[in-house]
Amino acid sequence: MPARNGTGPRGQGPGTGFARGRKKIATGARAGLGGTNECECPKCGHKEPHKRGTPCSQTKCPKCKTPLRGAFCR
């Protein structure tokens, strides 16, 4: 952006520079983990199905009242 006005190199428009056509790749915790299907109690081992939209840590074990964890969390 020679003129620093968002028009791209030599005024040809955005998306015409060095990284044109490249897509951003998701990285980190949001890349492909996909959540869990069941929540598990770390204390007594009780398992129950995961309720979509509610984190396992906000659900308490019905047996010992300990917050549950996702089955993939170790």
mmCIF file of the N, C-alpha and C atoms, coordinates in Angstrom:
data_MODEL
# 
_entry.id   MODEL 
# 
loop_
_atom_site.group_PDB 
_atom_site.id 
_atom_site.type_symbol 
_atom_site.label_atom_id 
_atom_site.label_alt_id 
_atom_site.label_comp_id 
_atom_site.label_asym_id 
_atom_site.label_entity_id 
_atom_site.label_seq_id 
_atom_site.pdbx_PDB_ins_code 
_atom_site.Cartn_x 
_atom_site.Cartn_y 
_atom_site.Cartn_z 
_atom_site.occupancy 
_atom_site.B_iso_or_equiv 
_atom_site.pdbx_formal_charge 
_atom_site.auth_seq_id 
_atom_site.auth_comp_id 
_atom_site.auth_asym_id 
_atom_site.auth_atom_id 
_atom_site.pdbx_PDB_model_num 
ATOM 1   N N  . MET A 1 1  ? 0.834   -1.172  0.000  1.00 0.00 ? 1  MET A N  1 
ATOM 2   C CA . MET A 1 1  ? 0.000   0.000   0.000  1.00 0.00 ? 1  MET A CA 1 
ATOM 3   C C  . MET A 1 1  ? 0.883   1.240   0.000  1.00 0.00 ? 1  MET A C  1 
ATOM 4   N N  . PRO A 1 2  ? 1.290   1.660   -1.139 1.00 0.00 ? 2  PRO A N  1 
ATOM 5   C CA . PRO A 1 2  ? 2.167   2.799   -1.200 1.00 0.00 ? 2  PRO A CA 1 
ATOM 6   C C  . PRO A 1 2  ? 1.545   4.064   -0.623 1.00 0.00 ? 2  PRO A C  1 
ATOM 7   N N  . ALA A 1 3  ? 0.273   4.290   -0.863 1.00 0.00 ? 3  ALA A N  1 
ATOM 8   C CA . ALA A 1 3  ? -0.372  5.510   -0.370 1.00 0.00 ? 3  ALA A CA 1 
ATOM 9   C C  . ALA A 1 3  ? -1.005  5.303   1.010  1.00 0.00 ? 3  ALA A C  1 
ATOM 10  N N  . ARG A 1 4  ? -0.924  4.085   1.533  1.00 0.00 ? 4  ARG A N  1 
ATOM 11  C CA . ARG A 1 4  ? -1.507  3.727   2.828  1.00 0.00 ? 4  ARG A CA 1 
ATOM 12  C C  . ARG A 1 4  ? -2.997  4.061   2.915  1.00 0.00 ? 4  ARG A C  1 
ATOM 13  N N  . ASN A 1 5  ? -3.706  3.855   1.825  1.00 0.00 ? 5  ASN A N  1 
ATOM 14  C CA . ASN A 1 5  ? -5.132  4.150   1.804  1.00 0.00 ? 5  ASN A CA 1 
ATOM 15  C C  . ASN A 1 5  ? -5.991  2.908   1.579  1.00 0.00 ? 5  ASN A C  1 
ATOM 16  N N  . GLY A 1 6  ? -5.403  1.717   1.659  1.00 0.00 ? 6  GLY A N  1 
ATOM 17  C CA . GLY A 1 6  ? -6.148  0.476   1.537  1.00 0.00 ? 6  GLY A CA 1 
ATOM 18  C C  . GLY A 1 6  ? -6.427  0.042   0.112  1.00 0.00 ? 6  GLY A C  1 
ATOM 19  N N  . THR A 1 7  ? -5.801  0.670   -0.873 1.00 0.00 ? 7  THR A N  1 
ATOM 20  C CA . THR A 1 7  ? -6.081  0.317   -2.261 1.00 0.00 ? 7  THR A CA 1 
ATOM 21  C C  . THR A 1 7  ? -5.170  -0.776  -2.797 1.00 0.00 ? 7  THR A C  1 
ATOM 22  N N  . GLY A 1 8  ? -4.177  -1.219  -2.029 1.00 0.00 ? 8  GLY A N  1 
ATOM 23  C CA . GLY A 1 8  ? -3.284  -2.263  -2.502 1.00 0.00 ? 8  GLY A CA 1 
ATOM 24  C C  . GLY A 1 8  ? -2.108  -1.686  -3.267 1.00 0.00 ? 8  GLY A C  1 
ATOM 25  N N  . PRO A 1 9  ? -1.254  -2.567  -3.836 1.00 0.00 ? 9  PRO A N  1 
ATOM 26  C CA . PRO A 1 9  ? -0.089  -2.085  -4.560 1.00 0.00 ? 9  PRO A CA 1 
ATOM 27  C C  . PRO A 1 9  ? -0.489  -1.324  -5.832 1.00 0.00 ? 9  PRO A C  1 
ATOM 28  N N  . ARG A 1 10 ? 0.108   -0.205  -6.049 1.00 0.00 ? 10 ARG A N  1 
ATOM 29  C CA . ARG A 1 10 ? -0.097  0.647   -7.229 1.00 0.00 ? 10 ARG A CA 1 
ATOM 30  C C  . ARG A 1 10 ? -1.572  0.951   -7.485 1.00 0.00 ? 10 ARG A C  1 
ATOM 31  N N  . GLY A 1 11 ? -2.395  0.978   -6.398 1.00 0.00 ? 11 GLY A N  1 
ATOM 32  C CA . GLY A 1 11 ? -3.787  1.364   -6.541 1.00 0.00 ? 11 GLY A CA 1 
ATOM 33  C C  . GLY A 1 11 ? -4.675  0.349   -7.235 1.00 0.00 ? 11 GLY A C  1 
ATOM 34  N N  . GLN A 1 12 ? -4.256  -0.919  -7.286 1.00 0.00 ? 12 GLN A N  1 
ATOM 35  C CA . GLN A 1 12 ? -5.010  -1.940  -8.013 1.00 0.00 ? 12 GLN A CA 1 
ATOM 36  C C  . GLN A 1 12 ? -6.143  -2.561  -7.198 1.00 0.00 ? 12 GLN A C  1 
ATOM 37  N N  . GLY A 1 13 ? -6.297  -2.182  -5.943 1.00 0.00 ? 13 GLY A N  1 
ATOM 38  C CA . GLY A 1 13 ? -7.374  -2.728  -5.126 1.00 0.00 ? 13 GLY A CA 1 
ATOM 39  C C  . GLY A 1 13 ? -6.849  -3.672  -4.061 1.00 0.00 ? 13 GLY A C  1 
ATOM 40  N N  . PRO A 1 14 ? -7.666  -3.945  -3.047 1.00 0.00 ? 14 PRO A N  1 
ATOM 41  C CA . PRO A 1 14 ? -7.233  -4.828  -1.978 1.00 0.00 ? 14 PRO A CA 1 
ATOM 42  C C  . PRO A 1 14 ? -7.120  -6.276  -2.473 1.00 0.00 ? 14 PRO A C  1 
ATOM 43  N N  . GLY A 1 15 ? -6.279  -7.044  -1.829 1.00 0.00 ? 15 GLY A N  1 
ATOM 44  C CA . GLY A 1 15 ? -6.116  -8.456  -2.183 1.00 0.00 ? 15 GLY A CA 1 
ATOM 45  C C  . GLY A 1 15 ? -5.245  -8.681  -3.395 1.00 0.00 ? 15 GLY A C  1 
ATOM 46  N N  . THR A 1 16 ? -4.431  -7.696  -3.770 1.00 0.00 ? 16 THR A N  1 
ATOM 47  C CA . THR A 1 16 ? -3.565  -7.861  -4.934 1.00 0.00 ? 16 THR A CA 1 
ATOM 48  C C  . THR A 1 16 ? -2.098  -7.876  -4.559 1.00 0.00 ? 16 THR A C  1 
ATOM 49  N N  . GLY A 1 17 ? -1.795  -7.922  -3.270 1.00 0.00 ? 17 GLY A N  1 
ATOM 50  C CA . GLY A 1 17 ? -0.414  -7.874  -2.812 1.00 0.00 ? 17 GLY A CA 1 
ATOM 51  C C  . GLY A 1 17 ? 0.229   -9.246  -2.713 1.00 0.00 ? 17 GLY A C  1 
ATOM 52  N N  . PHE A 1 18 ? 1.253   -9.345  -1.894 1.00 0.00 ? 18 PHE A N  1 
ATOM 53  C CA . PHE A 1 18 ? 2.071   -10.553 -1.761 1.00 0.00 ? 18 PHE A CA 1 
ATOM 54  C C  . PHE A 1 18 ? 1.263   -11.801 -1.399 1.00 0.00 ? 18 PHE A C  1 
ATOM 55  N N  . ALA A 1 19 ? 0.361   -11.696 -0.436 1.00 0.00 ? 19 ALA A N  1 
ATOM 56  C CA . ALA A 1 19 ? -0.355  -12.868 0.057  1.00 0.00 ? 19 ALA A CA 1 
ATOM 57  C C  . ALA A 1 19 ? -1.711  -13.057 -0.615 1.00 0.00 ? 19 ALA A C  1 
ATOM 58  N N  . ARG A 1 20 ? -1.877  -12.570 -1.809 1.00 0.00 ? 20 ARG A N  1 
ATOM 59  C CA . ARG A 1 20 ? -3.178  -12.672 -2.470 1.00 0.00 ? 20 ARG A CA 1 
ATOM 60  C C  . ARG A 1 20 ? -3.564  -14.137 -2.693 1.00 0.00 ? 20 ARG A C  1 
ATOM 61  N N  . GLY A 1 21 ? -4.803  -14.423 -2.506 1.00 0.00 ? 21 GLY A N  1 
ATOM 62  C CA . GLY A 1 21 ? -5.303  -15.769 -2.744 1.00 0.00 ? 21 GLY A CA 1 
ATOM 63  C C  . GLY A 1 21 ? -5.038  -16.768 -1.640 1.00 0.00 ? 21 GLY A C  1 
ATOM 64  N N  . ARG A 1 22 ? -4.279  -16.405 -0.634 1.00 0.00 ? 22 ARG A N  1 
ATOM 65  C CA . ARG A 1 22 ? -3.995  -17.342 0.454  1.00 0.00 ? 22 ARG A CA 1 
ATOM 66  C C  . ARG A 1 22 ? -5.101  -17.270 1.488  1.00 0.00 ? 22 ARG A C  1 
ATOM 67  N N  . LYS A 1 23 ? -5.477  -18.412 2.008  1.00 0.00 ? 23 LYS A N  1 
ATOM 68  C CA . LYS A 1 23 ? -6.508  -18.445 3.034  1.00 0.00 ? 23 LYS A CA 1 
ATOM 69  C C  . LYS A 1 23 ? -5.862  -18.580 4.396  1.00 0.00 ? 23 LYS A C  1 
ATOM 70  N N  . LYS A 1 24 ? -6.492  -17.996 5.396  1.00 0.00 ? 24 LYS A N  1 
ATOM 71  C CA . LYS A 1 24 ? -5.972  -18.111 6.753  1.00 0.00 ? 24 LYS A CA 1 
ATOM 72  C C  . LYS A 1 24 ? -6.281  -19.501 7.288  1.00 0.00 ? 24 LYS A C  1 
ATOM 73  N N  . ILE A 1 25 ? -5.332  -20.088 7.983  1.00 0.00 ? 25 ILE A N  1 
ATOM 74  C CA . ILE A 1 25 ? -5.494  -21.421 8.552  1.00 0.00 ? 25 ILE A CA 1 
ATOM 75  C C  . ILE A 1 25 ? -5.721  -21.276 10.049 1.00 0.00 ? 25 ILE A C  1 
ATOM 76  N N  . ALA A 1 26 ? -6.776  -21.918 10.542 1.00 0.00 ? 26 ALA A N  1 
ATOM 77  C CA . ALA A 1 26 ? -7.074  -21.859 11.976 1.00 0.00 ? 26 ALA A CA 1 
ATOM 78  C C  . ALA A 1 26 ? -6.003  -22.603 12.760 1.00 0.00 ? 26 ALA A C  1 
ATOM 79  N N  . THR A 1 27 ? -5.583  -22.007 13.864 1.00 0.00 ? 27 THR A N  1 
ATOM 80  C CA . THR A 1 27 ? -4.589  -22.645 14.710 1.00 0.00 ? 27 THR A CA 1 
ATOM 81  C C  . THR A 1 27 ? -5.014  -22.540 16.162 1.00 0.00 ? 27 THR A C  1 
ATOM 82  N N  . GLY A 1 28 ? -4.360  -23.262 17.019 1.00 0.00 ? 28 GLY A N  1 
ATOM 83  C CA . GLY A 1 28 ? -4.622  -23.163 18.455 1.00 0.00 ? 28 GLY A CA 1 
ATOM 84  C C  . GLY A 1 28 ? -5.785  -24.019 18.905 1.00 0.00 ? 28 GLY A C  1 
ATOM 85  N N  . ALA A 1 29 ? -6.401  -23.615 20.002 1.00 0.00 ? 29 ALA A N  1 
ATOM 86  C CA . ALA A 1 29 ? -7.438  -24.406 20.643 1.00 0.00 ? 29 ALA A CA 1 
ATOM 87  C C  . ALA A 1 29 ? -8.684  -24.554 19.778 1.00 0.00 ? 29 ALA A C  1 
ATOM 88  N N  . ARG A 1 30 ? -8.928  -23.643 18.867 1.00 0.00 ? 30 ARG A N  1 
ATOM 89  C CA . ARG A 1 30 ? -10.154 -23.690 18.077 1.00 0.00 ? 30 ARG A CA 1 
ATOM 90  C C  . ARG A 1 30 ? -10.000 -24.513 16.815 1.00 0.00 ? 30 ARG A C  1 
ATOM 91  N N  . ALA A 1 31 ? -8.823  -25.047 16.551 1.00 0.00 ? 31 ALA A N  1 
ATOM 92  C CA . ALA A 1 31 ? -8.584  -25.753 15.306 1.00 0.00 ? 31 ALA A CA 1 
ATOM 93  C C  . ALA A 1 31 ? -8.835  -27.244 15.440 1.00 0.00 ? 31 ALA A C  1 
ATOM 94  N N  . GLY A 1 32 ? -10.053 -27.673 15.203 1.00 0.00 ? 32 GLY A N  1 
ATOM 95  C CA . GLY A 1 32 ? -10.338 -29.088 15.069 1.00 0.00 ? 32 GLY A CA 1 
ATOM 96  C C  . GLY A 1 32 ? -10.587 -29.901 16.314 1.00 0.00 ? 32 GLY A C  1 
ATOM 97  N N  . LEU A 1 33 ? -10.580 -29.322 17.488 1.00 0.00 ? 33 LEU A N  1 
ATOM 98  C CA . LEU A 1 33 ? -10.866 -30.140 18.666 1.00 0.00 ? 33 LEU A CA 1 
ATOM 99  C C  . LEU A 1 33 ? -12.303 -30.631 18.639 1.00 0.00 ? 33 LEU A C  1 
ATOM 100 N N  . GLY A 1 34 ? -13.234 -29.755 18.359 1.00 0.00 ? 34 GLY A N  1 
ATOM 101 C CA . GLY A 1 34 ? -14.601 -30.169 18.177 1.00 0.00 ? 34 GLY A CA 1 
ATOM 102 C C  . GLY A 1 34 ? -15.362 -30.512 19.434 1.00 0.00 ? 34 GLY A C  1 
ATOM 103 N N  . GLY A 1 35 ? -14.806 -30.339 20.591 1.00 0.00 ? 35 GLY A N  1 
ATOM 104 C CA . GLY A 1 35 ? -15.528 -30.597 21.823 1.00 0.00 ? 35 GLY A CA 1 
ATOM 105 C C  . GLY A 1 35 ? -15.499 -32.058 22.240 1.00 0.00 ? 35 GLY A C  1 
ATOM 106 N N  . THR A 1 36 ? -16.450 -32.424 23.082 1.00 0.00 ? 36 THR A N  1 
ATOM 107 C CA . THR A 1 36 ? -16.505 -33.776 23.608 1.00 0.00 ? 36 THR A CA 1 
ATOM 108 C C  . THR A 1 36 ? -17.940 -34.275 23.567 1.00 0.00 ? 36 THR A C  1 
ATOM 109 N N  . ASN A 1 37 ? -18.131 -35.569 23.610 1.00 0.00 ? 37 ASN A N  1 
ATOM 110 C CA . ASN A 1 37 ? -19.470 -36.147 23.602 1.00 0.00 ? 37 ASN A CA 1 
ATOM 111 C C  . ASN A 1 37 ? -19.963 -36.486 24.991 1.00 0.00 ? 37 ASN A C  1 
ATOM 112 N N  . GLU A 1 38 ? -19.047 -36.599 25.935 1.00 0.00 ? 38 GLU A N  1 
ATOM 113 C CA . GLU A 1 38 ? -19.489 -36.874 27.305 1.00 0.00 ? 38 GLU A CA 1 
ATOM 114 C C  . GLU A 1 38 ? -18.638 -36.145 28.322 1.00 0.00 ? 38 GLU A C  1 
ATOM 115 N N  . CYS A 1 39 ? -19.274 -35.836 29.451 1.00 0.00 ? 39 CYS A N  1 
ATOM 116 C CA . CYS A 1 39 ? -18.597 -35.174 30.560 1.00 0.00 ? 39 CYS A CA 1 
ATOM 117 C C  . CYS A 1 39 ? -18.311 -36.231 31.620 1.00 0.00 ? 39 CYS A C  1 
ATOM 118 N N  . GLU A 1 40 ? -17.162 -36.099 32.281 1.00 0.00 ? 40 GLU A N  1 
ATOM 119 C CA . GLU A 1 40 ? -16.716 -37.111 33.232 1.00 0.00 ? 40 GLU A CA 1 
ATOM 120 C C  . GLU A 1 40 ? -16.308 -36.450 34.549 1.00 0.00 ? 40 GLU A C  1 
ATOM 121 N N  . CYS A 1 41 ? -16.633 -37.097 35.655 1.00 0.00 ? 41 CYS A N  1 
ATOM 122 C CA . CYS A 1 41 ? -16.248 -36.595 36.972 1.00 0.00 ? 41 CYS A CA 1 
ATOM 123 C C  . CYS A 1 41 ? -14.816 -37.043 37.274 1.00 0.00 ? 41 CYS A C  1 
ATOM 124 N N  . PRO A 1 42 ? -13.911 -36.113 37.577 1.00 0.00 ? 42 PRO A N  1 
ATOM 125 C CA . PRO A 1 42 ? -12.531 -36.497 37.860 1.00 0.00 ? 42 PRO A CA 1 
ATOM 126 C C  . PRO A 1 42 ? -12.382 -37.204 39.209 1.00 0.00 ? 42 PRO A C  1 
ATOM 127 N N  . LYS A 1 43 ? -13.383 -37.073 40.081 1.00 0.00 ? 43 LYS A N  1 
ATOM 128 C CA . LYS A 1 43 ? -13.287 -37.650 41.423 1.00 0.00 ? 43 LYS A CA 1 
ATOM 129 C C  . LYS A 1 43 ? -13.838 -39.082 41.480 1.00 0.00 ? 43 LYS A C  1 
ATOM 130 N N  . CYS A 1 44 ? -15.086 -39.269 41.021 1.00 0.00 ? 44 CYS A N  1 
ATOM 131 C CA . CYS A 1 44 ? -15.699 -40.599 41.154 1.00 0.00 ? 44 CYS A CA 1 
ATOM 132 C C  . CYS A 1 44 ? -15.820 -41.356 39.833 1.00 0.00 ? 44 CYS A C  1 
ATOM 133 N N  . GLY A 1 45 ? -15.557 -40.689 38.690 1.00 0.00 ? 45 GLY A N  1 
ATOM 134 C CA . GLY A 1 45 ? -15.589 -41.375 37.400 1.00 0.00 ? 45 GLY A CA 1 
ATOM 135 C C  . GLY A 1 45 ? -16.961 -41.424 36.740 1.00 0.00 ? 45 GLY A C  1 
ATOM 136 N N  . HIS A 1 46 ? -17.979 -40.802 37.330 1.00 0.00 ? 46 HIS A N  1 
ATOM 137 C CA . HIS A 1 46 ? -19.328 -40.771 36.734 1.00 0.00 ? 46 HIS A CA 1 
ATOM 138 C C  . HIS A 1 46 ? -19.275 -40.084 35.375 1.00 0.00 ? 46 HIS A C  1 
ATOM 139 N N  . LYS A 1 47 ? -19.988 -40.649 34.384 1.00 0.00 ? 47 LYS A N  1 
ATOM 140 C CA . LYS A 1 47 ? -20.033 -40.065 33.040 1.00 0.00 ? 47 LYS A CA 1 
ATOM 141 C C  . LYS A 1 47 ? -21.479 -39.779 32.668 1.00 0.00 ? 47 LYS A C  1 
ATOM 142 N N  . GLU A 1 48 ? -21.673 -38.685 31.938 1.00 0.00 ? 48 GLU A N  1 
ATOM 143 C CA . GLU A 1 48 ? -22.992 -38.375 31.408 1.00 0.00 ? 48 GLU A CA 1 
ATOM 144 C C  . GLU A 1 48 ? -22.824 -37.652 30.077 1.00 0.00 ? 48 GLU A C  1 
ATOM 145 N N  . PRO A 1 49 ? -23.847 -37.706 29.220 1.00 0.00 ? 49 PRO A N  1 
ATOM 146 C CA . PRO A 1 49 ? -23.731 -37.059 27.904 1.00 0.00 ? 49 PRO A CA 1 
ATOM 147 C C  . PRO A 1 49 ? -23.533 -35.545 28.032 1.00 0.00 ? 49 PRO A C  1 
ATOM 148 N N  . HIS A 1 50 ? -22.743 -35.010 27.123 1.00 0.00 ? 50 HIS A N  1 
ATOM 149 C CA . HIS A 1 50 ? -22.483 -33.569 27.107 1.00 0.00 ? 50 HIS A CA 1 
ATOM 150 C C  . HIS A 1 50 ? -23.710 -32.839 26.590 1.00 0.00 ? 50 HIS A C  1 
ATOM 151 N N  . LYS A 1 51 ? -24.098 -31.761 27.257 1.00 0.00 ? 51 LYS A N  1 
ATOM 152 C CA . LYS A 1 51 ? -25.212 -30.929 26.818 1.00 0.00 ? 51 LYS A CA 1 
ATOM 153 C C  . LYS A 1 51 ? -24.646 -29.794 25.975 1.00 0.00 ? 51 LYS A C  1 
ATOM 154 N N  . ARG A 1 52 ? -25.052 -29.732 24.730 1.00 0.00 ? 52 ARG A N  1 
ATOM 155 C CA . ARG A 1 52 ? -24.523 -28.741 23.801 1.00 0.00 ? 52 ARG A CA 1 
ATOM 156 C C  . ARG A 1 52 ? -24.803 -27.323 24.298 1.00 0.00 ? 52 ARG A C  1 
ATOM 157 N N  . GLY A 1 53 ? -23.786 -26.477 24.264 1.00 0.00 ? 53 GLY A N  1 
ATOM 158 C CA . GLY A 1 53 ? -23.916 -25.089 24.685 1.00 0.00 ? 53 GLY A CA 1 
ATOM 159 C C  . GLY A 1 53 ? -23.597 -24.859 26.153 1.00 0.00 ? 53 GLY A C  1 
ATOM 160 N N  . THR A 1 54 ? -23.405 -25.929 26.927 1.00 0.00 ? 54 THR A N  1 
ATOM 161 C CA . THR A 1 54 ? -23.073 -25.814 28.338 1.00 0.00 ? 54 THR A CA 1 
ATOM 162 C C  . THR A 1 54 ? -21.717 -26.478 28.574 1.00 0.00 ? 54 THR A C  1 
ATOM 163 N N  . PRO A 1 55 ? -20.715 -25.736 29.012 1.00 0.00 ? 55 PRO A N  1 
ATOM 164 C CA . PRO A 1 55 ? -19.417 -26.356 29.288 1.00 0.00 ? 55 PRO A CA 1 
ATOM 165 C C  . PRO A 1 55 ? -19.537 -27.415 30.386 1.00 0.00 ? 55 PRO A C  1 
ATOM 166 N N  . CYS A 1 56 ? -18.768 -28.477 30.261 1.00 0.00 ? 56 CYS A N  1 
ATOM 167 C CA . CYS A 1 56 ? -18.797 -29.543 31.267 1.00 0.00 ? 56 CYS A CA 1 
ATOM 168 C C  . CYS A 1 56 ? -18.469 -28.994 32.651 1.00 0.00 ? 56 CYS A C  1 
ATOM 169 N N  . SER A 1 57 ? -17.592 -28.008 32.731 1.00 0.00 ? 57 SER A N  1 
ATOM 170 C CA . SER A 1 57 ? -17.173 -27.470 34.026 1.00 0.00 ? 57 SER A CA 1 
ATOM 171 C C  . SER A 1 57 ? -18.299 -26.743 34.757 1.00 0.00 ? 57 SER A C  1 
ATOM 172 N N  . GLN A 1 58 ? -19.368 -26.389 34.048 1.00 0.00 ? 58 GLN A N  1 
ATOM 173 C CA . GLN A 1 58 ? -20.502 -25.745 34.697 1.00 0.00 ? 58 GLN A CA 1 
ATOM 174 C C  . GLN A 1 58 ? -21.553 -26.749 35.153 1.00 0.00 ? 58 GLN A C  1 
ATOM 175 N N  . THR A 1 59 ? -21.336 -28.030 34.856 1.00 0.00 ? 59 THR A N  1 
ATOM 176 C CA . THR A 1 59 ? -22.248 -29.087 35.280 1.00 0.00 ? 59 THR A CA 1 
ATOM 177 C C  . THR A 1 59 ? -21.613 -29.814 36.459 1.00 0.00 ? 59 THR A C  1 
ATOM 178 N N  . LYS A 1 60 ? -22.396 -30.091 37.492 1.00 0.00 ? 60 LYS A N  1 
ATOM 179 C CA . LYS A 1 60 ? -21.866 -30.781 38.677 1.00 0.00 ? 60 LYS A CA 1 
ATOM 180 C C  . LYS A 1 60 ? -22.265 -32.242 38.652 1.00 0.00 ? 60 LYS A C  1 
ATOM 181 N N  . CYS A 1 61 ? -21.413 -33.077 39.203 1.00 0.00 ? 61 CYS A N  1 
ATOM 182 C CA . CYS A 1 61 ? -21.665 -34.510 39.299 1.00 0.00 ? 61 CYS A CA 1 
ATOM 183 C C  . CYS A 1 61 ? -22.863 -34.749 40.229 1.00 0.00 ? 61 CYS A C  1 
ATOM 184 N N  . PRO A 1 62 ? -23.840 -35.555 39.810 1.00 0.00 ? 62 PRO A N  1 
ATOM 185 C CA . PRO A 1 62 ? -24.992 -35.803 40.669 1.00 0.00 ? 62 PRO A CA 1 
ATOM 186 C C  . PRO A 1 62 ? -24.646 -36.638 41.909 1.00 0.00 ? 62 PRO A C  1 
ATOM 187 N N  . LYS A 1 63 ? -23.525 -37.353 41.871 1.00 0.00 ? 63 LYS A N  1 
ATOM 188 C CA . LYS A 1 63 ? -23.133 -38.213 42.996 1.00 0.00 ? 63 LYS A CA 1 
ATOM 189 C C  . LYS A 1 63 ? -22.329 -37.455 44.052 1.00 0.00 ? 63 LYS A C  1 
ATOM 190 N N  . CYS A 1 64 ? -21.279 -36.735 43.609 1.00 0.00 ? 64 CYS A N  1 
ATOM 191 C CA . CYS A 1 64 ? -20.378 -36.123 44.592 1.00 0.00 ? 64 CYS A CA 1 
ATOM 192 C C  . CYS A 1 64 ? -20.304 -34.592 44.491 1.00 0.00 ? 64 CYS A C  1 
ATOM 193 N N  . LYS A 1 65 ? -21.072 -33.982 43.583 1.00 0.00 ? 65 LYS A N  1 
ATOM 194 C CA . LYS A 1 65 ? -21.160 -32.522 43.431 1.00 0.00 ? 65 LYS A CA 1 
ATOM 195 C C  . LYS A 1 65 ? -19.856 -31.853 42.978 1.00 0.00 ? 65 LYS A C  1 
ATOM 196 N N  . THR A 1 66 ? -18.949 -32.598 42.370 1.00 0.00 ? 66 THR A N  1 
ATOM 197 C CA . THR A 1 66 ? -17.698 -32.066 41.827 1.00 0.00 ? 66 THR A CA 1 
ATOM 198 C C  . THR A 1 66 ? -17.959 -31.588 40.392 1.00 0.00 ? 66 THR A C  1 
ATOM 199 N N  . PRO A 1 67 ? -17.391 -30.464 39.952 1.00 0.00 ? 67 PRO A N  1 
ATOM 200 C CA . PRO A 1 67 ? -17.563 -30.040 38.558 1.00 0.00 ? 67 PRO A CA 1 
ATOM 201 C C  . PRO A 1 67 ? -17.017 -31.094 37.593 1.00 0.00 ? 67 PRO A C  1 
ATOM 202 N N  . LEU A 1 68 ? -17.775 -31.354 36.531 1.00 0.00 ? 68 LEU A N  1 
ATOM 203 C CA . LEU A 1 68 ? -17.367 -32.352 35.542 1.00 0.00 ? 68 LEU A CA 1 
ATOM 204 C C  . LEU A 1 68 ? -16.337 -31.777 34.589 1.00 0.00 ? 68 LEU A C  1 
ATOM 205 N N  . ARG A 1 69 ? -15.668 -32.660 33.832 1.00 0.00 ? 69 ARG A N  1 
ATOM 206 C CA . ARG A 1 69 ? -14.689 -32.277 32.826 1.00 0.00 ? 69 ARG A CA 1 
ATOM 207 C C  . ARG A 1 69 ? -15.010 -33.002 31.538 1.00 0.00 ? 69 ARG A C  1 
ATOM 208 N N  . GLY A 1 70 ? -14.567 -32.433 30.420 1.00 0.00 ? 70 GLY A N  1 
ATOM 209 C CA . GLY A 1 70 ? -14.731 -33.115 29.139 1.00 0.00 ? 70 GLY A CA 1 
ATOM 210 C C  . GLY A 1 70 ? -13.896 -34.382 29.130 1.00 0.00 ? 70 GLY A C  1 
ATOM 211 N N  . ALA A 1 71 ? -14.364 -35.409 28.441 1.00 0.00 ? 71 ALA A N  1 
ATOM 212 C CA . ALA A 1 71 ? -13.680 -36.703 28.437 1.00 0.00 ? 71 ALA A CA 1 
ATOM 213 C C  . ALA A 1 71 ? -12.265 -36.616 27.862 1.00 0.00 ? 71 ALA A C  1 
ATOM 214 N N  . PHE A 1 72 ? -11.981 -35.616 26.973 1.00 0.00 ? 72 PHE A N  1 
ATOM 215 C CA . PHE A 1 72 ? -10.643 -35.503 26.396 1.00 0.00 ? 72 PHE A CA 1 
ATOM 216 C C  . PHE A 1 72 ? -9.673  -34.755 27.288 1.00 0.00 ? 72 PHE A C  1 
ATOM 217 N N  . CYS A 1 73 ? -10.142 -34.093 28.368 1.00 0.00 ? 73 CYS A N  1 
ATOM 218 C CA . CYS A 1 73 ? -9.280  -33.345 29.285 1.00 0.00 ? 73 CYS A CA 1 
ATOM 219 C C  . CYS A 1 73 ? -8.647  -34.290 30.283 1.00 0.00 ? 73 CYS A C  1 
ATOM 220 N N  . ARG A 1 74 ? -7.352  -34.393 30.297 1.00 0.00 ? 74 ARG A N  1 
ATOM 221 C CA . ARG A 1 74 ? -6.679  -35.300 31.255 1.00 0.00 ? 74 ARG A CA 1 
ATOM 222 C C  . ARG A 1 74 ? -5.688  -34.549 32.078 1.00 0.00 ? 74 ARG A C  1 
# 
